[in-house]
Amino acid sequence: IGNLTSLRTLNLVRNQLSGNIPESIGKLTNLVTLNLSGNLLSGAIPSSIANLANLEILSLRDNLLEGLIPSEISDIPGLTSCSVKPGNLNLSRTESFDTCGFNDDPVIPGILHS
């Protein structure tokens, strides 16, 4: 997937994808929208997502992800909508996300919840 460097939108909602999100996702430097919601993705959220400097929308909600939300994600300059709201899990948050307005829900403000 890391070879698709011109890709601007990756929307793979509810495709029953399983396994880890590959570190190579961070090579998609022109990506504006990354939506992998409603799958069976597991493991940690790769910190390489922070390399997506053009990313505006990130949705990883309703997967089987675990661990910490990489603090580097909060440094993506144009990120306006980000949801990692858990489906069947309880993600731990890093301290930097608490300063982004999190209360009990690991979602960056700006996304509407369904």
Backbone hydrogen bonds in HBPLUS format (Angstrom, degrees):
<---DONOR---> <-ACCEPTOR-->    atom                        ^
c    i                          cat <-CA-CA->   ^        H-A-AA   ^      H-
h    n   atom  resd res      DA  || num        DHA   H-A  angle D-A-AA Bond
n    s   type  num  typ     dist DA aas  dist angle  dist       angle   num
A0004-LEU N   A0001-ILE O   3.18 MM   3  5.84 172.6  2.19 123.6 125.5     1
A0007-LEU N   A0004-LEU O   3.09 MM   3  5.60 161.6  2.12 118.2 124.1     2
A0032-VAL N   A0008-ARG O   2.69 MM  24  5.21 173.6  1.69 136.8 139.0     3
A0033-THR N   A0008-ARG O   3.15 MM  25  6.58 159.3  2.20 153.9 160.1     4
A0010-LEU N   A0033-THR O   2.91 MM  23  6.11 158.7  1.96 149.9 156.9     5
A0035-ASN N   A0010-LEU O   2.85 MM  25  6.20 172.5  1.86 166.6 168.2     6
A0012-LEU N   A0035-ASN O   2.87 MM  23  6.13 161.7  1.90 174.5 177.5     7
A0014-ARG N   A0037-SER O   3.03 MM  23  6.48 156.9  2.09 149.7 156.5     8
A0040-LEU N   A0017-LEU O   2.71 MM  23  5.50 150.3  1.79 158.2 167.7     9
A0042-SER N   A0019-GLY O   2.81 MM  23  5.45 161.9  1.84 132.5 138.9    10
A0025-ILE N   A0022-PRO O   3.06 MM   3  5.75 167.4  2.08 119.1 122.4    11
A0026-GLY N   A0023-GLU O   3.10 MM   3  6.13 169.9  2.12 130.2 131.5    12
A0027-LYS N   A0024-SER O   2.95 MM   3  5.49 167.4  1.96 118.5 121.9    13
A0028-LEU N   A0025-ILE O   3.20 MM   3  5.80 169.7  2.21 118.6 121.4    14
A0031-LEU N   A0028-LEU O   3.01 MM   3  5.61 165.4  2.03 125.5 128.6    15
A0056-GLU N   A0032-VAL O   2.79 MM  24  5.26 174.6  1.80 137.1 139.0    16
A0057-ILE N   A0032-VAL O   3.08 MM  25  6.48 163.8  2.11 160.0 164.0    17
A0034-LEU N   A0057-ILE O   2.89 MM  23  6.17 162.0  1.93 154.3 159.9    18
A0059-SER N   A0034-LEU O   2.91 MM  25  6.36 159.2  1.95 159.8 163.4    19
A0036-LEU N   A0059-SER O   2.88 MM  23  6.13 161.2  1.91 178.7 172.8    20
A0038-GLY N   A0061-ARG O   3.03 MM  23  6.50 152.6  2.10 147.2 155.6    21
A0064-LEU N   A0041-LEU O   2.70 MM  23  5.46 145.7  1.82 153.6 164.1    22
A0066-GLU N   A0043-GLY O   2.86 MM  23  5.55 159.7  1.90 140.5 142.7    23
A0049-ILE N   A0046-PRO O   3.24 MM   3  6.07 172.7  2.25 119.7 121.9    24
A0050-ALA N   A0047-SER O   3.02 MM   3  5.88 161.7  2.05 123.7 128.0    25
A0051-ASN N   A0048-SER O   2.87 MM   3  5.43 163.8  1.90 117.1 122.7    26
A0052-LEU N   A0049-ILE O   3.05 MM   3  5.65 167.8  2.07 119.9 123.3    27
A0053-ALA N   A0051-ASN O   2.94 MM   2  5.61 130.0  2.19 108.2  93.1    28
A0055-LEU N   A0052-LEU O   3.02 MM   3  5.43 165.2  2.04 119.0 123.4    29
A0080-THR N   A0056-GLU O   2.90 MM  24  5.33 149.4  1.99 129.1 136.4    30
A0081-SER N   A0056-GLU O   3.06 MM  25  6.36 157.6  2.11 166.0 168.6    31
A0058-LEU N   A0081-SER O   2.82 MM  23  6.25 158.4  1.87 153.7 161.1    32
A0083-SER N   A0058-LEU O   2.80 MM  25  6.31 151.7  1.88 151.3 161.0    33
A0060-LEU N   A0083-SER O   2.72 MM  23  6.06 168.3  1.73 171.5 175.0    34
A0062-ASP N   A0085-LYS O   3.11 MM  23  6.62 150.1  2.20 159.3 167.7    35
A0092-SER N   A0067-GLY O   3.13 MM  25  5.77 147.1  2.24 135.2 141.7    36
A0073-ILE N   A0070-PRO O   3.11 MM   3  5.88 158.9  2.16 120.6 125.6    37
A0074-SER N   A0071-SER O   3.13 MM   3  5.83 146.3  2.25 116.4 123.5    38
A0075-ASP N   A0072-GLU O   2.90 MM   3  5.32 158.4  1.95 112.6 119.9    39
A0076-ILE N   A0073-ILE O   3.22 MM   3  5.62 172.3  2.22 115.2 117.3    40
A0079-LEU N   A0076-ILE O   3.42 MM   3  5.68 165.7  2.44 112.7 116.8    41
A0108-ILE N   A0082-CYS O   3.10 MM  26  5.21 132.8  2.33 136.7 149.4    42
A0097-PHE N   A0094-THR O   3.14 MM   3  5.69 139.7  2.31 112.1 121.8    43
A0098-ASP N   A0095-GLU O   3.05 MM   3  5.28 130.7  2.30 102.2 115.4    44
A0099-THR N   A0096-SER O   3.25 MM   3  5.34 132.6  2.49  94.7 106.3    45
A0100-CYS N   A0097-PHE O   2.95 MM   3  4.94 148.8  2.05  99.4 109.5    46
A0101-GLY N   A0098-ASP O   3.43 MM   3  5.73 163.8  2.46 107.2 109.4    47
A0107-VAL N   A0105-ASP O   2.68 MM   2  5.61 136.1  1.86 113.8  98.9    48
